[in-house]
Amino acid sequence: MTKPPKKPSVNLLIDDAILRAIGHVAAQWAVLEIEFDILLGRLLKHPEAKKLVPKAIPQSFDRRAKLFRDCAELLLHDQPGLRKQLIAIINDATSVRKKRDDVIHGQWHLGRKKGKIGTAVTVVKQRPQFKAELQHMSDAQVENVAATISEVTLKLIWWAQMNVG
């Protein structure tokens, strides 16, 4: 017989639709990041990319994105159309990561906007200087972040299937 699931010690005052949407963002991001790393790894195996291969692949997504852009510039220098497409996808991934970080790393709670209570997230920015920012986000807005991540993933998969042997 299995034990019933443990109850959280701190109850979040947000509804199930928001929790589900946050889960969708996390799951969609995992797929994007894996596809991103797979294609980057394949490109880094190209003999011409040997000079770009670091001793260890960076942990930071921004650093991996820079490595990916450098790789695209080097390997696709003679194919400007393909290079531009791939760099645009890398930039889309970097752009949507910022919104993903707000959703995943923010502190979710109830908030008040124009006298109405709704869901809010407090996001802490550490650069260029420390500040906390309150954002009001509905479950539909969070689901839109998940959908945008999914769109970038589709572009990345499509590009890889069409252009990498």
N, C-alpha and C positions, 0 to 999 in steps of 0.2 A: 504494500500500500504506500502510495506517495504522500508526502506531507503537503499540506496546503501551502500556497506561496506565502512568503513573509510579507508583512505589511510595511510600507515605508515608515520610517521614524518621523520624517518631516513631510506633511501633506502639502502638495502644491495646490494652490487655489486657482487651478485652471481646468478647463473641461476636457473631456476625452477627445473631442475633435482637434483641439490644439495638440494634445499629446500624440495623437495619431499622425498629424501633419508633421510634427517634429521628427517622428520616426521615419516618415517618408523622405524627408530631407536627408537624414542620416543614411538611409539605405541607398538612395539615389547617388549620394556623394561617394559611397563606398564603390559602387559600380564605376562611376566616372574615374575615380582615382586609380583603380586597378587597370582599367583600359588605358589610361594615360601612361601609367608606368610600364605596361606591356609594350606599347608602341615605342616609348622612349628607349626601353631596353633593346628592342629589335633594331632601332636606328643606331644605337651605340655599338652594336655588333658589326656594323659596316666597317670594312677596312679603313676607309678614309676618316672615320670618326674616332679612330684609335687615340689621336692626340687630345680629344675632348674627354675621354673616359677618366673620371676621377677615381682616386683610390677607394673611396666609398661613395655610394650614391647619396646625395643630400637627403636629410629627413624633411626639411622644410619644403612645402609645396612651391613656394615662390622660387627657391633655389633650383628645384627640379624643373620648374617652368623655364627659368633662364637657361639651364642646360639644354632643354628641349628646343628652345628658340635658336640657341647657338648651333645645335645639331642640324636643325632645319636650314639655317643659313648656309652652313658648310656643305651639306649633302645635296641641297636643291639650288645651289647658286646658279646653275645653268637652266633652271626651270622656274622662272619667276612666278608663273601662275600657280603652280603647286605649292611653292614656298609661301606665297601670300595666303593661300587657303589654310595651310597648316598653322601658320603663325596666327591667323585670325581665330582659329579654334583654340589654340593655346591661350590667347588673350581672353577669349570668352570664358574659358575655364578659370583663369585667374580672377576675372571680374566677378563671376558668380560665387567664387570661394568667399569673397568678402561678405556677401549676404548669408551664405551658409554658416560662416563663423558666427554671425550675429544670432542666428537661430539656434545653433548647437551650443555655443559657449555663453550665450546670454542667460540671465536669471529671469525666469518666467514668473509672473505674478499678476494679480489684479491691478488695474490702473484706472485712473479717472481721466476722461477726455470730454471737455465741454459739458461737464456735469453728469456724464453717463459713465457707468462702470463697465470696463471691458478688459480684454487681455492685453498685457504690456510685457515688454522685455527690457531689462536694463543691460546694456552692453558697456563693457569697460574697454576703453581704448588706451593703450599704453604708449603709443607713439603718435605724433611727435612729443606729446606730453600727456600725462595721465588725466583722464576725464571719464566720468560715467555719463551715459546718454540713455534717456528713456525713449523707447519707440513703441508705438501702439501697433499691434499686428493681429489681424484676425486669422482664423484657421484658413480661410481662402487665400490670404496673402502668403501664408507659410506654404500652402500647397502649391502656389505659383512658383515659389523658390524651388521646390522639388521638381516641378515640371520644367523649369528653365534648366536645371542641372541635367535632367533627362534629355532635353533637346541638344545640349552640348555633347553629351555622351553619344547620342545618335550620330551627330556630325563627325565625331572622332572615329567611331567604328566604321562609318561609311567611308571616310577618307582612307583609313588603313586598308580596308578591303579592296578599294578601287586602285590604290597606288603602291602598296607594299606587297611584293611577291612572297 
